[in-house]
Amino acid sequence: MAVYGPVRWVPPLLYGAVLVGGLYYAAAGLSDGPGPSVWRTVGFVAAIGALFALEEAGHRRPVARVPLLLARGALIGAAVLLDASDLAQVLFVLLPFTAYFAFGRTAALALGALCLAGLLTLYVLTAPGWYRDLEHVSDLLMLSVGLVLALSMAAVAVGEQRARRELEEHAARVAELSAATERNRLARDIHDSIGHHLTAMSVQLEMASDFRALDPDAAQRALDEARRSVKLALGDVRQSVRALRGESAHPTLSAALAGLAHGGGARPVVTVEVTGDEDGLGAAELTALYRAAQEAVTNARRHARATRVTVAVLLAEDTARLVVTDDGRGFVPDAAVTGFGLVGMRERVHLVAGSVDIDSGPEAGTRLTVTVPRGKAAREDRAGMSTDERGRR
C-alpha cells in the first residue's frame, strides 16, 4: 500500500493552540483539577514539547509508523490528564488523522471510533449521569465533529497526493513514449537519408575498384558519382539539422524523386513519372512517399541487381499512390528477413494512415505499392473551395 505524507502544519498548529490554552488556564488559576498546579503545568508542557519532537522525528523517519502512532497516543493521553483547560482532548483527532495517511481509510475510521469509545467509557466510569451534563455532552459532540473534519481533511489530502502521483507517473510514461517515438523517427531518418547515400557510395566505390584497371573512364565516373553522393549526404544532414531546429524547407516531391533518377550511377536506369498536383499534401505524406521510393530504388540498386526501375506517382483527389517496379531478381516477401529499411518504410506510411503492398518472387522482379490518403486539412480546404465556387455560380 502506498504511504502518503500527512499535512505537516496541522499537528504543530493544534499542539500550539492547546499549549497556549493550557498555560492560560494555569496562569489565571482557572483549574479546579486535583493536585498541585505547578507540577501539572510542567508535565503538561513537557508532554506537548515531546509531541513537537515526535512530529519532527516522524518526518525524519517516516517508516516507523506503528511506534510513532503508539507514542503519539501515549503522549496525547498524558497531555489530556495534565491539561488544566481540558482543551487537550481535541488532540485525539490527530490519531485517526495521521493514521489515514499511514494505514489507509479503514484503519483511520476504526481508530476514530476507538477514540470516541474511549472517551465515552471514561465518562461512564468516572462521571455518573454524564449524559445530563452539558459540558460532557458538549465535549463528546465536539470530539465527534473534530474527528469528522480531520478524517475529511485527510481524505482530501490523500486524494490530492494520489492524483499528483498518478499525474507524475502518466507524465513519465508520456515522456518515455515520446522519447521512444523520437528515437524511432531519428533511426528512420538516419537509415533513409545517410544510409541511402552510403549505400550508393558503396556501390560506386566497388564499381571504381572493379573497373580501375579494365576501364579507367568508368572507374572515374563511379568516383565522380561517389563524390556526388557525399555531397547529397551532407545536404541531407544539413536538412535534418534544420528540421530539428524547426527551419526545414521541404522540396517538391517531383524534384526529390528526380534526384533518385540521376543518382547512383548508370545502373539501374531509373525513370520517374509524377501525375497530379501535390498541393494539399502535408509534409508527413510527402516524406513517406519519397522515403518509400528511395528505399525501393536503393534496394533495387544494392540487392536486386536490377537494370531498370520505374517510379510512378499518381496524385488523385483523395489519395496519393506510389508504384515502384524493377526487373531484378526479386525475393519472397513472407520468407524474407526484413531489414530496417522496410520496417521504417512501413512505420512512416502507417503514421499517415497509409498502406504498403509488396509483390515479388524469385527472378520475377519486385513491385512496391504505397497508398497514402490526403490529409484531412487538405480535404476540408478543397471542400471549402468547392462550396465557394458553387456559391459564386
FIGU-868212 format. One line per field, with one value per residue (C-alpha): x, y, z; residue number from 1; residue in three letters. Coordinates in steps of 0.001 Angstrom, whole numbers, plus 500000, padded with zeros to 6 digits. Layout:
<pts>
c1: (X | ...)
c2: (Y | ...)
c3: (Z | ...)
nr: (NUM | ...)
rest: (ALA | ...)
</pts>
This chain:
<pts>
c1: (500000 | 501294 | 502225 | 501169 | 502617 | 500377 | 499657 | 502660 | 501294 | 498141 | 499614 | 502003 | 499166 | 496934 | 499794 | 500456 | 496784 | 496408 | 499648 | 498526 | 495099 | 496563 | 499106 | 496440 | 494220 | 497167 | 498282 | 494767 | 494141 | 491078 | 491968 | 489840 | 491539 | 493285 | 496926 | 499355 | 499035 | 502814 | 503777 | 500688 | 501665 | 505263 | 504153 | 501645 | 504291 | 506697 | 504069 | 503336 | 507066 | 507521 | 504722 | 506518 | 509725 | 507826 | 506465 | 509972 | 511213 | 508305 | 509273 | 512850 | 511958 | 508569 | 508991 | 508453 | 504688 | 503346 | 505784 | 505130 | 501377 | 501623 | 503975 | 501697 | 498701 | 500534 | 501731 | 498281 | 496780 | 499313 | 498599 | 494857 | 495307 | 497593 | 495758 | 494044 | 491759 | 490524 | 491318 | 493858 | 491034 | 490968 | 494396 | 492730 | 491610 | 495271 | 495380 | 492944 | 494153 | 497758 | 496655 | 494727 | 497975 | 499993 | 497478 | 494513 | 490869 | 489718 | 492349 | 491628 | 487886 | 488494 | 490856 | 488381 | 485649 | 488061 | 488751 | 485021 | 484510 | 487408 | 486045 | 482549 | 483911 | 485795 | 482601 | 480640 | 483230 | 484076 | 481024 | 477683 | 474836 | 477272 | 474617 | 472748 | 475859 | 476100 | 479889 | 480414 | 477885 | 479429 | 482920 | 481715 | 479952 | 482934 | 485233 | 482839 | 482792 | 486581 | 487034 | 484744 | 486612 | 490020 | 489098 | 487607 | 490765 | 492918 | 490779 | 491088 | 494847 | 495347 | 493207 | 495252 | 498529 | 497271 | 496177 | 499567 | 501384 | 499227 | 499847 | 503599 | 503503 | 501428 | 503840 | 506759 | 505043 | 504285 | 507897 | 509106 | 506794 | 507782 | 511452 | 510855 | 508921 | 511698 | 514338 | 512380 | 511999 | 515712 | 516505 | 514259 | 515795 | 519358 | 518604 | 516587 | 518915 | 522514 | 522077 | 520773 | 523729 | 526241 | 524768 | 525093 | 528686 | 529481 | 528166 | 530022 | 533307 | 533005 | 532498 | 535517 | 537605 | 536421 | 536909 | 540089 | 542311 | 539827 | 538039 | 539633 | 536954 | 534148 | 536070 | 536432 | 532704 | 531961 | 534257 | 532515 | 529157 | 530529 | 531600 | 528139 | 526596 | 528828 | 527523 | 523942 | 524542 | 525914 | 522864 | 520575 | 522479 | 522063 | 518378 | 517938 | 519653 | 517369 | 514365 | 515434 | 515728 | 512300 | 513798 | 513246 | 512254 | 510832 | 511465 | 508703 | 508073 | 508794 | 512200 | 513110 | 512164 | 514078 | 517170 | 516698 | 516726 | 520073 | 521904 | 523670 | 525481 | 524404 | 522762 | 519958 | 518192 | 515571 | 512618 | 510238 | 506712 | 504576 | 500961 | 498692 | 499015 | 500887 | 499478 | 497469 | 499629 | 501274 | 504988 | 504469 | 502656 | 505233 | 508106 | 506521 | 506137 | 509653 | 511314 | 509395 | 510560 | 514112 | 514151 | 512793 | 515367 | 518196 | 517163 | 516910 | 520365 | 522018 | 520367 | 518113 | 520744 | 518047 | 518749 | 515602 | 513453 | 510218 | 508827 | 505238 | 503260 | 499587 | 498271 | 494496 | 491875 | 491681 | 494791 | 498363 | 499668 | 503314 | 504283 | 507934 | 508767 | 512107 | 513298 | 515642 | 515928 | 513120 | 512508 | 509781 | 508294 | 506855 | 510081 | 512496 | 514093 | 513026 | 515684 | 515464 | 514527 | 511260 | 510369 | 510986 | 509033 | 506002 | 506215 | 506306 | 503399 | 501287 | 501837 | 499962 | 497237 | 498625 | 499244 | 502205 | 501976 | 504967 | 504567 | 507697 | 509043 | 512300 | 513556 | 510232 | 511208 | 509566 | 506553 | 506058 | 502745 | 502241 | 498885 | 498563 | 495333 | 495443 | 495376 | 492091 | 493016 | 493603 | 490223 | 488488 | 490246 | 489154 | 485614 | 485564 | 486811 | 484158 | 481462 | 482701 | 482703 | 479135 | 478171 | 479636 | 477663)
c2: (500000 | 503446 | 505664 | 509283 | 512232 | 513936 | 517650 | 518783 | 522021 | 520599 | 518741 | 521577 | 524088 | 522052 | 521474 | 525203 | 526081 | 523514 | 524684 | 528320 | 527389 | 525183 | 527809 | 530480 | 528360 | 527615 | 531261 | 532539 | 529940 | 528597 | 524969 | 523056 | 519702 | 517645 | 518038 | 520945 | 523142 | 523649 | 520077 | 519541 | 522522 | 521372 | 517866 | 519280 | 521468 | 518525 | 516322 | 518957 | 519510 | 515760 | 515789 | 518533 | 516487 | 513369 | 515128 | 516126 | 512574 | 511245 | 513432 | 512235 | 508538 | 508019 | 504237 | 503777 | 504231 | 501949 | 503066 | 506710 | 506210 | 504454 | 507099 | 509882 | 508262 | 507880 | 511484 | 512811 | 510775 | 512284 | 515788 | 515266 | 514119 | 517050 | 519783 | 522343 | 523569 | 520181 | 521544 | 518769 | 516351 | 517803 | 516239 | 512828 | 513765 | 513623 | 509856 | 508902 | 511901 | 510673 | 507031 | 507842 | 508725 | 505826 | 502956 | 503982 | 504871 | 501712 | 501951 | 505667 | 505103 | 502294 | 504449 | 507344 | 505057 | 503803 | 507391 | 508072 | 504773 | 505517 | 508950 | 507532 | 504725 | 507269 | 509265 | 506141 | 505063 | 508442 | 510664 | 509016 | 510800 | 512377 | 512340 | 515031 | 517173 | 519860 | 520047 | 516322 | 516068 | 519115 | 517620 | 514375 | 516190 | 518438 | 515420 | 513765 | 516867 | 517176 | 513566 | 514054 | 517182 | 515583 | 512473 | 514608 | 516724 | 513594 | 512084 | 515243 | 515422 | 511747 | 512136 | 515135 | 513316 | 510232 | 512359 | 514090 | 510739 | 509420 | 512594 | 512269 | 508603 | 509490 | 512294 | 509884 | 507356 | 510080 | 511244 | 507666 | 507091 | 510431 | 509550 | 506150 | 507787 | 510309 | 507558 | 505629 | 508767 | 509511 | 505884 | 506105 | 509419 | 508137 | 504977 | 506658 | 509622 | 508906 | 505155 | 505594 | 507721 | 505446 | 502515 | 504403 | 505332 | 501709 | 500546 | 503298 | 502646 | 498933 | 499773 | 502082 | 499332 | 496701 | 498893 | 500645 | 498503 | 497415 | 500725 | 503777 | 506074 | 504029 | 503939 | 507718 | 508125 | 505903 | 508009 | 511164 | 509656 | 508704 | 512326 | 513443 | 511029 | 512504 | 515981 | 514717 | 513039 | 516289 | 518070 | 515593 | 516067 | 519837 | 519438 | 517158 | 519719 | 522451 | 520217 | 519675 | 523452 | 523957 | 525622 | 522873 | 523788 | 520791 | 520482 | 519338 | 515629 | 515789 | 517390 | 514933 | 511918 | 513346 | 513226 | 509473 | 509095 | 510909 | 509445 | 506153 | 505725 | 504290 | 501136 | 500661 | 503117 | 504914 | 506621 | 508826 | 509865 | 512091 | 512751 | 515140 | 518077 | 517629 | 520828 | 519963 | 517000 | 517528 | 517222 | 513863 | 512375 | 513706 | 512434 | 508978 | 508731 | 509952 | 507727 | 504691 | 505381 | 505980 | 502690 | 500774 | 502294 | 501648 | 498003 | 497576 | 499092 | 497317 | 493900 | 493144 | 493685 | 495364 | 497060 | 499177 | 500782 | 502663 | 505099 | 506210 | 508543 | 509289 | 512175 | 511812 | 513889 | 511761 | 509563 | 509526 | 506261 | 505354 | 502321 | 501270 | 498316 | 496765 | 493865 | 492476 | 489016 | 489559 | 487748 | 486013 | 488774 | 486433 | 484457 | 487368 | 488783 | 492394 | 494925 | 498368 | 499891 | 498035 | 498364 | 502104 | 502447 | 500706 | 502824 | 506057 | 505056 | 503795 | 507056 | 508838 | 506138 | 504653 | 501100 | 499195 | 496249 | 494313 | 491904 | 489940 | 486496 | 484764 | 486069 | 487909 | 491443 | 493499 | 495779 | 498115 | 499936 | 502643 | 504350 | 507438 | 509369 | 513104 | 514974 | 515984 | 519670 | 519467 | 517796 | 520441 | 523196 | 521681 | 521229 | 524859 | 525996 | 523915 | 525464 | 528942 | 528147 | 526836 | 529992 | 532188 | 530284)
c3: (500000 | 499126 | 502073 | 501812 | 503669 | 506248 | 506177 | 508177 | 509580 | 511195 | 514241 | 515285 | 514958 | 517267 | 519718 | 519860 | 520387 | 523193 | 524805 | 524834 | 526235 | 528989 | 530049 | 530146 | 532409 | 534705 | 534876 | 535518 | 538248 | 536454 | 537052 | 539512 | 538946 | 541644 | 542614 | 542700 | 539658 | 539213 | 538540 | 536407 | 534299 | 533987 | 532994 | 530522 | 528855 | 528755 | 527074 | 524424 | 523859 | 523402 | 520817 | 518877 | 518958 | 517901 | 514826 | 513783 | 514344 | 512293 | 509314 | 509519 | 509854 | 508175 | 508074 | 511837 | 511516 | 514254 | 517015 | 516125 | 516341 | 519710 | 521107 | 519857 | 521515 | 524855 | 524861 | 523934 | 526784 | 529193 | 527939 | 528398 | 532009 | 532854 | 530932 | 533152 | 530379 | 529104 | 525651 | 525014 | 524235 | 520738 | 520136 | 519897 | 516379 | 515311 | 515859 | 513066 | 511026 | 510879 | 510648 | 507440 | 505672 | 507034 | 507134 | 504990 | 505466 | 507233 | 509962 | 510423 | 510804 | 513278 | 515305 | 515289 | 516587 | 519244 | 520394 | 520766 | 522572 | 524935 | 525888 | 526337 | 528546 | 530645 | 531192 | 532113 | 534678 | 536214 | 535702 | 536507 | 534767 | 532290 | 529589 | 531559 | 531972 | 529288 | 529465 | 528993 | 526184 | 524520 | 524752 | 523188 | 520358 | 519700 | 519535 | 517060 | 514864 | 515098 | 514035 | 511044 | 509960 | 510497 | 508504 | 505730 | 505531 | 505457 | 502689 | 500577 | 501140 | 500272 | 497146 | 496051 | 496644 | 494827 | 491857 | 491817 | 491837 | 489024 | 487051 | 487569 | 486518 | 483465 | 482580 | 482943 | 480646 | 478095 | 478222 | 477763 | 474802 | 473294 | 473642 | 472017 | 469174 | 468635 | 468656 | 466036 | 463929 | 464099 | 463246 | 460169 | 459108 | 459510 | 457559 | 454836 | 454255 | 455236 | 454862 | 451312 | 450248 | 451969 | 450077 | 446810 | 447637 | 448470 | 445081 | 443235 | 445025 | 444284 | 440614 | 440672 | 442224 | 439735 | 436650 | 437773 | 435531 | 432864 | 432178 | 433842 | 432432 | 434006 | 437278 | 437193 | 436530 | 439518 | 441690 | 440481 | 441383 | 444810 | 445362 | 444325 | 446849 | 449550 | 448728 | 448786 | 452157 | 453559 | 452201 | 453933 | 457200 | 456959 | 456159 | 459173 | 461400 | 460042 | 460684 | 464301 | 464647 | 463065 | 459991 | 457448 | 453907 | 452032 | 448284 | 445989 | 445606 | 441870 | 442432 | 445194 | 443062 | 440114 | 442297 | 442639 | 438865 | 438498 | 441492 | 441961 | 438647 | 435334 | 436661 | 437083 | 434809 | 436938 | 435297 | 437265 | 436344 | 438579 | 437652 | 439534 | 441867 | 445148 | 446647 | 449731 | 450720 | 454068 | 454760 | 456501 | 453489 | 451005 | 453135 | 453440 | 449650 | 448945 | 451540 | 450254 | 446704 | 447936 | 449823 | 446835 | 444449 | 446917 | 447318 | 443555 | 443118 | 446022 | 446274 | 443291 | 440573 | 438516 | 435193 | 435108 | 437805 | 437235 | 439782 | 439125 | 441353 | 440878 | 442967 | 442911 | 444695 | 447843 | 447719 | 446545 | 445080 | 444566 | 442463 | 442131 | 439874 | 438973 | 436826 | 439459 | 440888 | 443414 | 446673 | 448677 | 450903 | 453524 | 453898 | 453694 | 456789 | 456618 | 457475 | 458968 | 455620 | 455092 | 458775 | 458696 | 455460 | 456925 | 460069 | 458066 | 455875 | 458778 | 460643 | 457840 | 457706 | 454503 | 453322 | 451863 | 449480 | 448148 | 445234 | 444403 | 443694 | 442761 | 439418 | 438954 | 439928 | 442637 | 442664 | 445647 | 446040 | 448648 | 449088 | 451260 | 451878 | 451540 | 454839 | 456478 | 456332 | 452595 | 452020 | 454108 | 452148 | 448857 | 450167 | 451241 | 447836 | 446099 | 448284 | 447453 | 443774 | 443947 | 445816 | 443078 | 440499)
nr: (1 | 2 | 3 | 4 | 5 | 6 | 7 | 8 | 9 | 10 | 11 | 12 | 13 | 14 | 15 | 16 | 17 | 18 | 19 | 20 | 21 | 22 | 23 | 24 | 25 | 26 | 27 | 28 | 29 | 30 | 31 | 32 | 33 | 34 | 35 | 36 | 37 | 38 | 39 | 40 | 41 | 42 | 43 | 44 | 45 | 46 | 47 | 48 | 49 | 50 | 51 | 52 | 53 | 54 | 55 | 56 | 57 | 58 | 59 | 60 | 61 | 62 | 63 | 64 | 65 | 66 | 67 | 68 | 69 | 70 | 71 | 72 | 73 | 74 | 75 | 76 | 77 | 78 | 79 | 80 | 81 | 82 | 83 | 84 | 85 | 86 | 87 | 88 | 89 | 90 | 91 | 92 | 93 | 94 | 95 | 96 | 97 | 98 | 99 | 100 | 101 | 102 | 103 | 104 | 105 | 106 | 107 | 108 | 109 | 110 | 111 | 112 | 113 | 114 | 115 | 116 | 117 | 118 | 119 | 120 | 121 | 122 | 123 | 124 | 125 | 126 | 127 | 128 | 129 | 130 | 131 | 132 | 133 | 134 | 135 | 136 | 137 | 138 | 139 | 140 | 141 | 142 | 143 | 144 | 145 | 146 | 147 | 148 | 149 | 150 | 151 | 152 | 153 | 154 | 155 | 156 | 157 | 158 | 159 | 160 | 161 | 162 | 163 | 164 | 165 | 166 | 167 | 168 | 169 | 170 | 171 | 172 | 173 | 174 | 175 | 176 | 177 | 178 | 179 | 180 | 181 | 182 | 183 | 184 | 185 | 186 | 187 | 188 | 189 | 190 | 191 | 192 | 193 | 194 | 195 | 196 | 197 | 198 | 199 | 200 | 201 | 202 | 203 | 204 | 205 | 206 | 207 | 208 | 209 | 210 | 211 | 212 | 213 | 214 | 215 | 216 | 217 | 218 | 219 | 220 | 221 | 222 | 223 | 224 | 225 | 226 | 227 | 228 | 229 | 230 | 231 | 232 | 233 | 234 | 235 | 236 | 237 | 238 | 239 | 240 | 241 | 242 | 243 | 244 | 245 | 246 | 247 | 248 | 249 | 250 | 251 | 252 | 253 | 254 | 255 | 256 | 257 | 258 | 259 | 260 | 261 | 262 | 263 | 264 | 265 | 266 | 267 | 268 | 269 | 270 | 271 | 272 | 273 | 274 | 275 | 276 | 277 | 278 | 279 | 280 | 281 | 282 | 283 | 284 | 285 | 286 | 287 | 288 | 289 | 290 | 291 | 292 | 293 | 294 | 295 | 296 | 297 | 298 | 299 | 300 | 301 | 302 | 303 | 304 | 305 | 306 | 307 | 308 | 309 | 310 | 311 | 312 | 313 | 314 | 315 | 316 | 317 | 318 | 319 | 320 | 321 | 322 | 323 | 324 | 325 | 326 | 327 | 328 | 329 | 330 | 331 | 332 | 333 | 334 | 335 | 336 | 337 | 338 | 339 | 340 | 341 | 342 | 343 | 344 | 345 | 346 | 347 | 348 | 349 | 350 | 351 | 352 | 353 | 354 | 355 | 356 | 357 | 358 | 359 | 360 | 361 | 362 | 363 | 364 | 365 | 366 | 367 | 368 | 369 | 370 | 371 | 372 | 373 | 374 | 375 | 376 | 377 | 378 | 379 | 380 | 381 | 382 | 383 | 384 | 385 | 386 | 387 | 388 | 389 | 390 | 391 | 392 | 393)
rest: (MET | ALA | VAL | TYR | GLY | PRO | VAL | ARG | TRP | VAL | PRO | PRO | LEU | LEU | TYR | GLY | ALA | VAL | LEU | VAL | GLY | GLY | LEU | TYR | TYR | ALA | ALA | ALA | GLY | LEU | SER | ASP | GLY | PRO | GLY | PRO | SER | VAL | TRP | ARG | THR | VAL | GLY | PHE | VAL | ALA | ALA | ILE | GLY | ALA | LEU | PHE | ALA | LEU | GLU | GLU | ALA | GLY | HIS | ARG | ARG | PRO | VAL | ALA | ARG | VAL | PRO | LEU | LEU | LEU | ALA | ARG | GLY | ALA | LEU | ILE | GLY | ALA | ALA | VAL | LEU | LEU | ASP | ALA | SER | ASP | LEU | ALA | GLN | VAL | LEU | PHE | VAL | LEU | LEU | PRO | PHE | THR | ALA | TYR | PHE | ALA | PHE | GLY | ARG | THR | ALA | ALA | LEU | ALA | LEU | GLY | ALA | LEU | CYS | LEU | ALA | GLY | LEU | LEU | THR | LEU | TYR | VAL | LEU | THR | ALA | PRO | GLY | TRP | TYR | ARG | ASP | LEU | GLU | HIS | VAL | SER | ASP | LEU | LEU | MET | LEU | SER | VAL | GLY | LEU | VAL | LEU | ALA | LEU | SER | MET | ALA | ALA | VAL | ALA | VAL | GLY | GLU | GLN | ARG | ALA | ARG | ARG | GLU | LEU | GLU | GLU | HIS | ALA | ALA | ARG | VAL | ALA | GLU | LEU | SER | ALA | ALA | THR | GLU | ARG | ASN | ARG | LEU | ALA | ARG | ASP | ILE | HIS | ASP | SER | ILE | GLY | HIS | HIS | LEU | THR | ALA | MET | SER | VAL | GLN | LEU | GLU | MET | ALA | SER | ASP | PHE | ARG | ALA | LEU | ASP | PRO | ASP | ALA | ALA | GLN | ARG | ALA | LEU | ASP | GLU | ALA | ARG | ARG | SER | VAL | LYS | LEU | ALA | LEU | GLY | ASP | VAL | ARG | GLN | SER | VAL | ARG | ALA | LEU | ARG | GLY | GLU | SER | ALA | HIS | PRO | THR | LEU | SER | ALA | ALA | LEU | ALA | GLY | LEU | ALA | HIS | GLY | GLY | GLY | ALA | ARG | PRO | VAL | VAL | THR | VAL | GLU | VAL | THR | GLY | ASP | GLU | ASP | GLY | LEU | GLY | ALA | ALA | GLU | LEU | THR | ALA | LEU | TYR | ARG | ALA | ALA | GLN | GLU | ALA | VAL | THR | ASN | ALA | ARG | ARG | HIS | ALA | ARG | ALA | THR | ARG | VAL | THR | VAL | ALA | VAL | LEU | LEU | ALA | GLU | ASP | THR | ALA | ARG | LEU | VAL | VAL | THR | ASP | ASP | GLY | ARG | GLY | PHE | VAL | PRO | ASP | ALA | ALA | VAL | THR | GLY | PHE | GLY | LEU | VAL | GLY | MET | ARG | GLU | ARG | VAL | HIS | LEU | VAL | ALA | GLY | SER | VAL | ASP | ILE | ASP | SER | GLY | PRO | GLU | ALA | GLY | THR | ARG | LEU | THR | VAL | THR | VAL | PRO | ARG | GLY | LYS | ALA | ALA | ARG | GLU | ASP | ARG | ALA | GLY | MET | SER | THR | ASP | GLU | ARG | GLY | ARG | ARG)
</pts>
